[in-house]
């Protein structure tokens, strides 16, 4: 009797949608809108196209190398068991930590809107607090939080869909007029930030071992999930820019989505959207913290992180505590724009490198060469554009990126020197 796998087509699609429609849109819409103005919807279209290119490459890799290791496995398959693949594996782990910090900062920003007097200190208290709370919950192993994920996905999707559709009826056409269109360069520079809102689609590849007929299901699930989310994001961006003047979006860019609900639903609209953002960011922190712990454990087991990540504490791993300790200073020392930009660029570079690895094994995957080539060009091209566009306002970004890569290489080299362990292929 054939074993029934947990993930069919639609369950994989909903997992991808739930992973993408999380904190990203609540963080990104205001920041991208402040750059691209009333044509930010174009940035979301280009972000979706890049996600589709990347999704195709990752899906083909997942079908060929059916491992829960995901991107870490694809890197070592493409580059071999060496220092470079190990360092990029550490970089992928870092990218998840930075993403959690960005999401936590967004949680703190939305939580602070409920306070009479908001401040950076208050935002940091909320941000660090939510990370520590979910670290404790994951250590205890509370199943209630995991079971509540589906409910939270339903709530955040429902609120966003209702807002997007209702707000389309209150759009002020003059706000979307071509006369108010900013330079096209702003839209181009915003693509890297909007791509961050699509982050989460790669989680579909991690289900491959539990997927029914992955050869036909994986690509379909990847494409359908990204396209559905793209439609929602495009409608939402039009609704926001059609209801708020650009000056207001720039002023409230850290919580612009909640601000855009005011013209239609009043103060209650602002509060409901803020609460939804809190739920979405909290669930994203919980899910990603769990994933980070699993990545840390997997990489330690395969020889890529210190053994401290393997030690059991309560119902989780000590790696969870290490991850939380790394995330905390990221929250405290970076503002939301800095941490979101760093997260977006690092993710683009890690995925771009993964697609280069794909080129080295393309005969095994049977993927189309031109699609993988386009994915590589898109990832590195958008990363460079994002870095260029933010250099004037955030010149330290380039130093943060260099430091992140250097630390990853140093950690990998030290681990090899001290423990003689290397990142191993799970699929031979």
C-alpha positions as CSV (number, residue, x, y, z in Angstrom):
1,X,0.0,0.0,0.0
2,X,1.4,3.4,-1.1
3,X,2.2,5.8,1.7
4,X,0.0,9.0,1.7
5,X,2.2,12.1,1.7
6,X,1.3,15.2,3.7
7,X,1.6,17.7,0.9
8,X,-0.6,17.6,-2.2
9,X,-0.8,20.5,-4.7
10,X,-3.1,22.8,-2.8
11,X,-1.6,22.2,0.7
12,X,1.8,23.1,-0.8
13,X,0.4,26.2,-2.4
14,X,-1.3,27.3,0.8
15,X,2.0,26.7,2.7
16,X,3.8,29.0,0.2
17,X,1.1,31.6,0.4
18,X,1.1,31.6,4.2
19,X,4.9,31.9,4.2
20,X,5.0,34.8,1.8
21,X,2.0,36.8,3.0
22,X,3.4,37.5,6.4
23,X,5.5,40.3,7.7
24,X,7.0,41.2,4.3
25,X,4.1,43.1,2.9
26,X,3.5,45.0,6.2
27,X,7.2,46.1,6.2
28,X,7.7,46.6,2.5
29,X,4.7,48.5,1.2
30,X,5.6,51.8,2.9
31,X,9.3,51.6,2.3
32,X,8.9,50.6,-1.4
33,X,6.1,53.2,-1.8
34,X,8.3,56.0,-0.5
35,X,10.8,55.1,-3.3
36,X,8.6,54.2,-6.2
37,X,5.6,56.4,-5.5
38,X,2.3,55.6,-7.3
39,X,4.0,53.1,-9.6
40,X,5.2,50.8,-6.8
41,X,2.8,48.2,-8.2
42,X,5.3,47.9,-11.1
43,X,8.0,47.1,-8.6
44,X,5.8,44.3,-7.2
45,X,5.3,42.9,-10.7
46,X,9.0,42.8,-11.4
47,X,9.5,41.3,-7.9
48,X,7.1,38.6,-8.8
49,X,8.9,37.9,-12.1
50,X,12.2,37.5,-10.3
51,X,10.5,35.3,-7.7
52,X,9.2,33.1,-10.5
53,X,12.6,32.7,-12.0
54,X,14.1,31.9,-8.7
55,X,11.2,29.6,-7.8
56,X,11.7,27.6,-11.1
57,X,15.4,27.1,-10.3
58,X,14.8,26.0,-6.7
59,X,11.9,23.7,-7.7
60,X,14.1,21.9,-10.3
61,X,16.8,21.5,-7.7
62,X,14.3,20.2,-5.1
63,X,12.9,17.6,-7.5
64,X,16.4,16.3,-8.3
65,X,17.8,16.6,-4.7
66,X,14.9,15.6,-2.5
67,X,16.2,16.8,0.9
68,X,14.7,19.0,3.7
69,X,18.1,20.8,3.6
70,X,16.8,22.9,0.8
71,X,19.2,25.7,-0.3
72,X,22.0,24.4,2.0
73,X,21.8,21.0,0.1
74,X,21.8,22.7,-3.3
75,X,24.8,24.8,-2.5
76,X,26.9,21.8,-1.5
77,X,25.6,19.8,-4.5
78,X,26.7,22.5,-6.9
79,X,30.0,23.6,-5.3
80,X,31.1,20.5,-3.5
81,X,32.1,19.9,0.1
82,X,34.5,22.8,0.4
83,X,35.0,26.1,2.3
84,X,32.9,28.2,-0.2
85,X,29.8,26.0,0.0
86,X,30.2,25.8,3.8
87,X,30.5,29.6,4.1
88,X,27.5,30.1,1.9
89,X,25.6,27.7,4.0
90,X,26.5,29.8,7.1
91,X,25.4,32.9,5.0
92,X,22.0,31.3,4.4
93,X,21.7,30.7,8.2
94,X,22.6,34.4,8.8
95,X,20.0,35.5,6.2
96,X,17.3,33.8,8.2
97,X,18.5,35.5,11.4
98,X,18.5,38.9,9.7
99,X,15.0,38.3,8.3
100,X,13.8,37.5,11.8
101,X,15.3,40.7,13.1
102,X,13.6,42.7,10.4
103,X,10.3,41.1,11.1
104,X,10.7,41.6,14.9
105,X,11.5,45.3,14.2
106,X,8.3,45.5,12.2
107,X,6.4,44.0,15.1
108,X,7.8,46.5,17.5
109,X,7.0,49.4,15.1
110,X,3.3,48.3,14.8
111,X,3.1,47.6,18.6
112,X,4.4,51.0,19.4
113,X,1.5,52.7,17.4
114,X,-0.8,51.6,20.3
115,X,1.3,53.7,22.7
116,X,0.6,57.4,23.4
117,X,4.3,58.2,23.0
118,X,6.3,56.0,20.7
119,X,10.1,56.0,20.8
120,X,12.9,53.9,19.4
121,X,13.4,52.4,22.9
122,X,9.8,51.3,23.0
123,X,10.0,49.8,19.6
124,X,13.2,47.8,20.6
125,X,11.5,46.6,23.9
126,X,8.6,45.2,21.9
127,X,10.9,43.8,19.2
128,X,13.2,42.0,21.6
129,X,10.4,41.0,23.8
130,X,8.5,39.1,21.0
131,X,11.7,37.2,20.0
132,X,12.3,36.2,23.6
133,X,8.7,35.2,24.1
134,X,8.7,32.8,21.0
135,X,12.2,31.5,22.0
136,X,10.6,30.5,25.3
137,X,7.5,29.0,23.6
138,X,9.7,27.0,21.2
139,X,11.8,25.7,24.1
140,X,8.7,24.6,25.9
141,X,7.4,23.1,22.7
142,X,3.9,24.5,22.8
143,X,1.9,22.8,20.1
144,X,-0.9,25.4,20.4
145,X,1.3,28.0,18.6
146,X,1.9,25.6,15.7
147,X,-1.8,24.7,15.5
148,X,-2.7,28.4,15.5
149,X,-0.7,29.1,12.3
150,X,-3.5,28.2,10.0
151,X,-5.9,30.4,11.8
152,X,-3.4,33.3,11.6
153,X,-2.9,32.7,7.9
154,X,-6.7,32.8,7.4
155,X,-7.0,36.1,9.4
156,X,-4.2,38.0,7.6
157,X,-5.2,36.9,4.2
158,X,-8.9,37.8,4.9
159,X,-8.0,41.2,6.2
160,X,-5.7,42.0,3.3
161,X,-8.2,40.8,0.7
162,X,-11.1,42.8,2.3
163,X,-8.9,45.9,2.5
164,X,-7.6,45.6,-1.0
165,X,-11.0,45.1,-2.6
166,X,-12.8,47.7,-0.4
167,X,-10.0,50.3,-0.9
168,X,-10.2,50.1,-4.6
169,X,-13.6,51.7,-4.4
170,X,-12.3,54.8,-2.5
171,X,-9.2,55.4,-4.7
172,X,-8.5,59.0,-5.5
173,X,-7.6,58.9,-9.3
174,X,-5.4,62.0,-9.0
175,X,-3.1,60.2,-6.6
176,X,-2.4,57.5,-9.3
177,X,-2.1,60.1,-12.1
178,X,0.9,59.9,-14.4
179,X,1.5,63.6,-13.5
180,X,2.4,62.5,-10.0
181,X,4.6,59.6,-11.2
182,X,8.1,59.8,-9.8
183,X,11.3,59.1,-11.8
184,X,11.2,55.5,-13.1
185,X,14.5,54.9,-11.3
186,X,12.7,54.9,-8.0
187,X,10.5,52.0,-9.2
188,X,13.6,50.1,-10.4
189,X,15.4,50.7,-7.1
190,X,12.4,49.5,-5.1
191,X,12.4,46.0,-6.8
192,X,14.9,44.6,-4.3
193,X,12.7,45.7,-1.4
194,X,9.5,44.3,-2.9
195,X,11.3,41.0,-3.5
196,X,11.7,40.7,0.2
197,X,7.9,40.6,0.5
198,X,7.9,37.4,-1.7
199,X,10.5,35.7,0.6
200,X,9.0,32.5,1.8
201,X,8.3,30.8,-1.5
202,X,11.5,28.7,-1.0
203,X,9.8,26.9,1.9
204,X,7.8,24.9,-0.6
205,X,11.1,23.1,-1.6
206,X,11.6,21.9,2.0
207,X,8.4,19.9,1.8
208,X,9.7,17.7,-1.1
209,X,10.3,14.6,1.1
210,X,6.6,14.8,2.2
211,X,5.1,15.8,-1.2
212,X,2.9,13.7,-3.4
213,X,4.5,13.2,-6.8
214,X,7.0,16.1,-6.5
215,X,7.9,15.9,-10.2
216,X,4.6,17.4,-11.2
217,X,3.5,19.0,-7.9
218,X,6.6,21.1,-7.0
219,X,6.7,23.4,-10.1
220,X,2.9,23.9,-10.1
221,X,2.8,24.7,-6.4
222,X,5.7,27.2,-6.7
223,X,4.2,29.1,-9.7
224,X,0.6,29.2,-8.4
225,X,1.6,30.4,-5.0
226,X,3.8,33.2,-6.3
227,X,1.2,34.3,-8.9
228,X,-1.6,34.4,-6.3
229,X,0.5,36.4,-3.9
230,X,1.6,38.7,-6.7
231,X,-2.0,39.6,-7.5
232,X,-2.8,40.3,-3.9
233,X,0.3,42.5,-3.5
234,X,-0.4,44.5,-6.7
235,X,-4.0,45.2,-5.6
236,X,-2.8,46.1,-2.1
237,X,-0.1,48.5,-3.4
238,X,-2.6,50.2,-5.8
239,X,-5.1,50.5,-2.9
240,X,-2.5,52.1,-0.6
241,X,-1.1,54.5,-3.1
242,X,-4.5,55.4,-4.3
243,X,-5.7,56.3,-0.8
244,X,-2.6,58.0,0.7
245,X,-0.7,60.9,-0.8
246,X,3.0,60.2,-1.2
247,X,4.0,62.6,1.6
248,X,1.9,60.7,4.0
249,X,3.4,57.3,2.9
250,X,6.9,58.7,3.4
251,X,6.0,60.0,6.8
252,X,4.4,56.7,7.9
253,X,6.4,54.3,5.8
254,X,7.1,51.9,8.7
255,X,3.3,51.3,9.1
256,X,1.8,52.7,5.9
257,X,-0.5,49.7,5.3
258,X,-2.3,50.5,8.6
259,X,-2.4,54.2,7.8
260,X,-4.0,53.5,4.4
261,X,-6.9,51.8,6.2
262,X,-7.9,55.0,7.9
263,X,-9.5,56.8,4.9
264,X,-11.9,53.8,4.4
265,X,-12.4,52.4,7.9
266,X,-11.4,55.2,10.1
267,X,-9.4,54.7,13.4
268,X,-10.8,51.2,13.7
269,X,-9.4,50.4,10.3
270,X,-5.9,51.5,11.5
271,X,-6.2,49.4,14.7
272,X,-7.5,46.3,12.9
273,X,-4.7,46.5,10.3
274,X,-2.1,47.0,13.1
275,X,-3.4,44.0,15.0
276,X,-3.3,42.0,11.8
277,X,0.3,43.1,11.3
278,X,1.1,42.1,14.8
279,X,-0.4,38.6,14.3
280,X,1.4,38.2,10.9
281,X,4.8,39.3,12.2
282,X,4.4,37.3,15.4
283,X,3.5,34.1,13.4
284,X,6.4,34.8,11.0
285,X,8.9,35.1,13.9
286,X,7.6,31.9,15.5
287,X,7.8,29.9,12.2
288,X,11.2,31.3,11.2
289,X,12.7,30.8,14.7
290,X,11.7,27.2,14.4
291,X,13.1,26.9,10.9
292,X,16.3,28.6,12.0
293,X,16.7,26.1,14.8
294,X,16.2,23.2,12.4
295,X,18.7,24.7,10.0
296,X,21.2,25.2,12.8
297,X,20.7,21.6,14.0
298,X,20.9,20.2,10.4
299,X,24.1,22.2,9.7
300,X,25.7,21.2,13.0
301,X,24.8,17.5,12.3
302,X,26.4,17.8,8.9
303,X,29.5,19.6,10.3
304,X,28.8,23.2,9.5
305,X,28.0,24.9,12.9
306,X,29.3,24.3,16.5
307,X,28.0,21.4,18.4
308,X,26.2,23.7,20.8
309,X,23.4,23.8,18.2
310,X,22.8,20.1,18.8
311,X,22.4,20.0,22.5
312,X,18.8,19.5,23.7
313,X,17.2,22.1,26.1
314,X,13.7,21.2,27.1
315,X,11.8,20.3,23.9
316,X,14.0,22.2,21.5
317,X,17.7,22.7,20.8
318,X,20.3,25.0,22.4
319,X,20.8,26.4,18.9
320,X,17.5,28.2,19.3
321,X,19.0,30.1,22.2
322,X,22.2,30.9,20.2
323,X,20.0,32.2,17.4
324,X,18.0,34.4,19.7
325,X,21.2,35.9,21.2
326,X,22.5,36.7,17.7
327,X,19.1,38.3,16.6
328,X,18.8,40.6,19.7
329,X,21.8,43.0,18.9
330,X,20.6,43.1,15.2
331,X,17.3,44.5,16.5
332,X,18.8,47.0,18.9
333,X,21.5,48.5,16.7
334,X,19.7,48.7,13.4
335,X,16.6,50.7,12.3
336,X,13.9,49.0,10.3
337,X,15.0,50.4,7.0
338,X,18.6,49.2,7.5
339,X,17.8,45.7,8.7
340,X,15.2,45.2,5.9
341,X,17.6,46.4,3.2
342,X,20.4,44.1,4.5
343,X,18.0,41.2,4.7
344,X,16.8,41.7,1.2
345,X,20.3,42.1,-0.3
346,X,21.7,39.1,1.6
347,X,18.8,36.9,0.5
348,X,19.2,38.0,-3.2
349,X,22.9,37.2,-3.1
350,X,22.5,33.8,-1.4
351,X,19.8,32.8,-3.9
352,X,21.9,34.1,-6.8
353,X,24.8,32.0,-5.6
354,X,22.4,29.0,-5.3
355,X,21.4,29.5,-9.0
356,X,25.1,29.6,-10.0
357,X,25.4,26.2,-8.1
358,X,22.5,25.0,-10.2
359,X,24.4,25.8,-13.4
360,X,27.1,23.3,-12.3
361,X,24.5,20.5,-11.9
362,X,22.1,21.5,-14.7
363,X,22.6,18.3,-16.6
364,X,21.2,16.4,-13.6
365,X,18.2,18.7,-13.1
366,X,17.2,19.1,-16.7
367,X,16.3,22.8,-16.1
368,X,16.3,25.3,-19.0
369,X,19.6,27.1,-19.2
370,X,18.2,30.5,-20.2
371,X,15.8,30.5,-17.2
372,X,18.6,29.8,-14.7
373,X,20.9,32.4,-16.4
374,X,18.1,35.0,-16.2
375,X,17.6,34.1,-12.5
376,X,21.3,34.7,-11.8
377,X,21.4,38.0,-13.6
378,X,18.2,39.1,-11.9
379,X,19.3,38.2,-8.4
380,X,22.7,39.9,-8.6
381,X,21.5,42.8,-10.7
382,X,18.7,43.7,-8.3
383,X,21.0,43.3,-5.3
384,X,23.5,45.8,-6.9
385,X,20.7,48.2,-7.8
386,X,19.3,48.0,-4.2
387,X,22.8,48.6,-2.8
388,X,23.4,51.6,-5.1
389,X,20.0,53.2,-4.4
390,X,20.4,53.0,-0.6
391,X,24.1,53.9,-0.4
392,X,23.5,57.6,-0.2
393,X,20.9,57.4,2.6
394,X,22.5,54.4,4.3
395,X,26.2,54.3,3.4
396,X,27.0,51.8,6.1
397,X,25.0,49.1,4.4
398,X,28.0,48.0,2.2
399,X,30.1,47.6,5.3
400,X,27.4,45.5,7.0
401,X,27.3,43.2,4.0
402,X,31.1,42.9,3.8
403,X,31.2,42.1,7.5
404,X,28.5,39.5,7.2
405,X,30.3,37.7,4.5
406,X,33.7,37.9,6.3
407,X,32.2,36.5,9.5
408,X,30.6,33.6,7.6
409,X,33.9,32.7,6.0
410,X,35.8,33.0,9.3
411,X,33.3,30.8,11.1
412,X,33.6,28.1,8.4
413,X,37.4,28.2,8.4
414,X,37.5,28.1,12.2
415,X,35.1,25.1,12.3
416,X,37.2,23.2,9.8
417,X,40.4,24.0,11.7
418,X,39.1,23.3,15.2
419,X,36.6,20.4,14.6
420,X,37.7,19.0,11.2
421,X,34.1,18.8,10.2
422,X,32.7,19.8,6.7
423,X,29.3,20.3,5.2
424,X,28.3,17.0,3.7
425,X,25.9,16.1,0.9
426,X,22.7,14.4,2.1
427,X,21.9,13.1,-1.4
428,X,24.5,11.0,-3.1
